[in-house]
Amino acid sequence: MPSVHKHPAKAFRPDPELYERAKAAVAEVGSDMNAHLSGFLRWLTGETDELPPRPEQPQD
């Protein structure tokens, strides 16, 4: 019997270099890509006013 998921996969195909930088950034703040994308979508749709955290930017 095939596996049935509660939330079927969606196709998201960012630029590979951007995706690698994003994976490093979410790891730096102790998160993962799924949590960050979900958090951003909640902010985008007005469900929350809080954006997911991002790493500190180096000071020049």
N, C-alpha and C positions, 0 to 999 in steps of 0.2 A: 504494500500500500504506500503510495507516495506521501511524502511529508507535506503537510499543509501549514503554512505560517499565518500568524495573526495579521502581520503586515507584509505583504509581498514586496520584493525588492523593486526599487526604482532605479532607472538609469541616470547616473550622474557622471559625466566624463569631463572633468576639468583638465586643463593643461597639465601634463605629467610633472613638469618642474614645479608648478604652483602647488600641486597636490603633495609632493615630497616636502616642500617648505611648510605647508599646513600641518602635515603629520608631525613634523619636528616641533612646531609651535604648540600644538595641543599637548604633546608629551611634556614639553617644558612647563606647562601649567598644571600637569597632573590630570589631564582629561583624555578624551578620545574623540575621534572625528564624528562619530554618531551623536554624542552628547552636544558637541559644539554646533553641528549643523541643526539639530533639533532646537537648541537654544536660540540660534539665530532666526529660525523660522517662527518660533514663538514671539520673538521681538518684532519681526517683520509684520506679522499678522495682528499685532496689538495685544496679544495675550499677556505680555509682560513688558515692563519698561527697562529691564536689565539685559544687557548684552553679555554673552559669555566672556570670561576673562581672556586676555591675551598677554603674551610675554612682555616684559619691560623692554622698551626700545633703548638701545645704547645711546648714551649722551655723547655728542661730538665735542 
